[in-house]
């Protein structure tokens, strides 16, 4: 993810910086993607933990 942002940054520096509105859109969409990824991971971990808690680890 960081490498992608760095590449995007370098490309835009090379081509020339676009308007501030573009950067605001990029920042918002990037933040949204990161937030949704984090939420997905956290929810996935919570569900996995609940499934583990439901199992009987002492049996067997």
Phi, psi and omega per residue, in radians:
X1 nan -0.790 -3.132
X2 -1.147 -0.683 3.132
X3 -1.110 -0.661 3.108
X4 -1.112 -0.747 3.111
X5 -1.130 -0.722 3.137
X6 -1.106 -0.751 3.121
X7 -1.102 -0.777 3.113
X8 -1.041 -0.763 3.134
X9 -1.075 -0.829 -3.129
X10 -1.128 -0.711 3.130
X11 -1.092 -0.785 -3.119
X12 -1.181 -0.584 3.069
X13 -1.136 -0.698 -3.118
X14 -1.189 -0.817 -3.099
X15 -1.253 -0.643 -3.047
X16 2.173 2.411 -3.033
X17 -1.252 2.233 3.055
X18 -1.311 -3.072 -3.094
X19 -1.168 2.864 -3.113
X20 -1.135 -0.555 -3.137
X21 -1.083 -0.712 3.105
X22 -1.050 -0.797 -3.122
X23 -1.134 -0.622 3.107
X24 -1.120 -0.759 3.104
X25 -1.077 -0.789 3.140
X26 -1.063 -0.793 -3.120
X27 -1.085 -0.769 -3.134
X28 -1.153 -0.782 -3.132
X29 -1.161 -0.675 3.102
X30 -1.103 -0.786 3.130
X31 -1.112 -0.683 3.120
X32 -1.118 -0.763 3.130
X33 -1.088 -0.791 -3.127
X34 -1.111 -0.774 -3.127
X35 -1.091 -0.754 -3.132
X36 -1.164 -0.634 3.107
X37 -1.146 -0.767 3.137
X38 -1.098 -0.780 3.137
X39 -1.079 -0.741 3.129
X40 -1.062 -0.796 -3.136
X41 -1.111 -0.784 -3.122
X42 -1.121 -0.752 3.117
X43 -1.136 -0.698 3.114
X44 -1.063 -0.737 3.129
X45 -1.161 -0.698 -3.123
X46 -1.129 -0.755 3.123
X47 -1.107 -0.746 3.133
X48 -1.104 -0.693 3.133
X49 -1.139 -0.695 3.124
X50 -1.160 -0.670 3.101
X51 -1.132 -0.712 3.102
X52 -1.107 -0.724 -3.120
X53 -1.139 -0.521 -3.135
X54 -1.283 -0.401 -3.126
X55 -1.389 2.711 3.085
X56 -1.731 1.803 -3.064
X57 -1.332 -0.313 -3.101
X58 -1.405 -0.355 -3.096
X59 -1.314 2.627 3.033
X60 1.788 nan nan
